[in-house]
Amino acid sequence: MNPSTPTRHQTQDTRHASAARDVPSRAALAQQLLVTRQLSDLLPALEQRNIRSVLLKGTAFWTCLYEPGERPVSDIDLLVHPRDFEQAKAALIDLGYERYEAENRPATTRAYYNHGFRPARGQPGTVVELHRCLTHPIRYDIDMDGLVDRAEPCVAGRTRAWRLSPEDALLHLAIHRSMHFGGFDEDPRNHEDAHRIVSQRHIDWDSLAARAGAWGCATVLWILLDSIARRHGTPVPADVLGRIQPSRVRIKYLGRALHRFNGAWTLRRQDLPGWQRRFAVFPLQLDRPGQFARSAWFYGTTRLRDLLEPLRGNGTSA
């Protein structure tokens, strides 16, 4: 069966009973029903403005990889093309969502690749993270036109939706794992998601490896694929791992900064403060010197503006 077709979701109601018998899954199932209802209002509102919004991570994986109630989420991640970002923000505000921002960091708030929105007070639902890129565009050379064009149609409950192609979803998981909570934490969801994508979807391995090289994220993809192959026995082709394997110097550093936890690469010192954690994993996140230079300049100048703008009295947010 093609997992991108609505057929999979026509039997969703019959699965609710079996999921509900599992007590730990009841909360996740209730949450999924609530979020799916939330998406039934949100996605059409964006579509009416001719905005293609692409589900990311958990809500996207509900449409093809998990049974109802099996995969909890903490928020709704939606990707739109950068040219549609302001219109998408306006659409959420028209629906009653309220923007929230990082305190005392005006430049960071404006420059950040996603903006957060809470449902209106008193309204049920979860936070929406509206993305204009998978991460800061300064870090990787991501082709946003291709990313959005390659998105697949799917169904969230009874609502038409879009999700990343399986290759792009793997790249997103690899990038996200290198940054989530400072990078390479022990959360197993990322590995389980990647394992299921490889096991259940058709992967164009040549395109995946080529795209990782073009984006500059081959290192983090190798870390992810090597982890799931060892942790889950995921059928990742050995020649693909060989093509994207980092240099010997980077492998040596990787062995100092990370270790295998249940077979997967994780940071050795999970207790490190945030800034030390980010410093420790930064050499593993990017492939090319130009990416490091751009990222260092971006973060340095943005943090400096965070400090200076309030002093000048013009710290406004877009």
ABEGO torsion letter per residue (X at the ends): XBAABAAAAAAAAAAAAAAAABAAAAAAAAAAAAAAAAAAAAAAAAAAAGBBBBBBEAAAAAAAABBBGABBBABBBBBBBAAAAAAAAAAAAAAGBBBBBBBGBAAAAAABABBBBBBBBGBBEBBBBBBABABBAAABBBBAAAAAAABBBBBBEABBBBBBBAAAAAAAAAAAAAABGGEGBABAAAAAAAAAAAAABBBBAAAAAAAAAAAGAAAAAAAAAAAAAAAAGBBBBAAAAAAABBBAAAAAAAAAABBBBGGBBBBABAABBAAAAAAAAAAAABABAAAAAAAAAAAAAAAAAAAAAAAAGABBBX
